[in-house]
Amino acid sequence: MIVFSTLLFQGLVAALWLAGLRFTIRPMAPLTWMLLLLVVIVLPPICVFLSFVGILPVPETWALLRISLWQDAAYSLGWFFAIPFGVLLLGTTGIFVAQELLPTLLSSDRLARKLREVDARLDESLARINVLAEGKGVGKRIAHLKIYRLNSQQPLAALHGLMRPVVLVSDGLLRRLKNDAELDAVVAHEAAHLIAGGNRTFVLVWIFRSVQAFNPLTLVAWRSLILARELAADQLAVEITGQPLDLASALLQRYGSNGDKSDFSFIARTRREITRRAQVSTTRLRVGELLGQGHRALPVPVSLLLAVLLLGGILLWVR
């Protein structure tokens, strides 16, 4: 039980630490925000493990928070505390299972089953992005990236795969984009995901997130990370192409329709509409960032390392 409580408190401390940084550092570049959210999700389980196996032990008298005392105080409240708190944790866990775990298990990699084809227009777009990325010093990270046209009427674009990721762009999205400049912006965005760590990093962080599925603060951090990941890819794509308006226009083209209504299942249509509205809300935010952003330097690795050491040191003292 103490491990459970420690993860909750460390998640709280990490969330407050990040909130303080975001309040102090204004504006915070999306890529920096994404990396800090990764740290906030990954560090608590690591610090709990290090503490309970005796690695880097901190004397009990040095603890910033005595979690055992907070736990005893909570127990003293009895059912008055246990029922609403238990409902909160069970609800958070249920959200994780229903919205993340089950869709991941049931999807069975739907994109992998769709027909892919080599497309000359896409190859030319990726070649242009490679040249631009090389000029920015990040070309080596995407030099071996492949791109394919996806046989789907939905407006899709994605970096797909773990070991050998590829960029997939659907027929439906290609028809919506107005010109090659918008296509280059979309391809640059997907390539930027690979530059920023790719799907392997995201899956690894999701494993750490799943260990803390019961924690409401980790749920908030994870949802923030999903948004920050897209904003960071937008930022990197603009760093590569230098054309934020093209990416903003491409986003509006992609999410500007109500989507396919041919499915006669009421549940399927409802689920699709809820997803679409969430995408529209996120798109508005992303377009606003693109239209309002100036040149933003990439984060300094030394500064990020110092932030990791600072939060790690604090969490080791929460026990």
C-alpha angles and dihedrals in degrees: 000000000000090000089053092050093045092055090051094051094043090051088052093050092047092049092050090047092053092044089054092050092050090050092050099041108057123204099020113198112242093238091054090048091050093051092048091050088053088054093048092054098041104040102061096062090044093051092046090052093048092049097048096045091050099249113141091000118201118205112252091237090060095057116128090206124024098213093184089062092050089048092052090049090052091050090052090062090062121191092347087073102025099060101053092037092049091049089052094051094043090049092051091049090048091053089052093050096043100040104031116014101042096042089050093051096041099043091070090197099299094185091058090059096054120095115262126199135185110249125196093212092053092046090053091049093051090048090055091049091049091055092049093045091050088056089054093050096249099092095106091065093061101027093111097039116130128206131205139181112243120219097232134115091213116097097251136161123165147155099237131192138031111233098028106016120195133190115245123196119181130225088241093058094043090057092051098050111094100212146351092272090064091045090052089052091053093047091047090052093053092044088050089062088062092047090052094053106290130227095310092064091046093051091048091052090047089058090056088046092053091056086061097041091132094057114097091201091056089051089055091046091050094050089048089050092055090055094041090052091057093045090049091051089049090051093049092045090054090047087056102041101026089217113109093164093061092053092046090051092048091052091052091048091051098050100028096100134069089237132228114336097180093105108100093199110109092206092050092048092048093049091048092049092050090050092048093051091050089050091050091052091049091046091055090054093047093048090049090053092048094049093046103041126102126191110314121193119227115254119272110247092220091056091050091049090052090051091052092049091047095051092041091053091050094048093050087061093053103087 
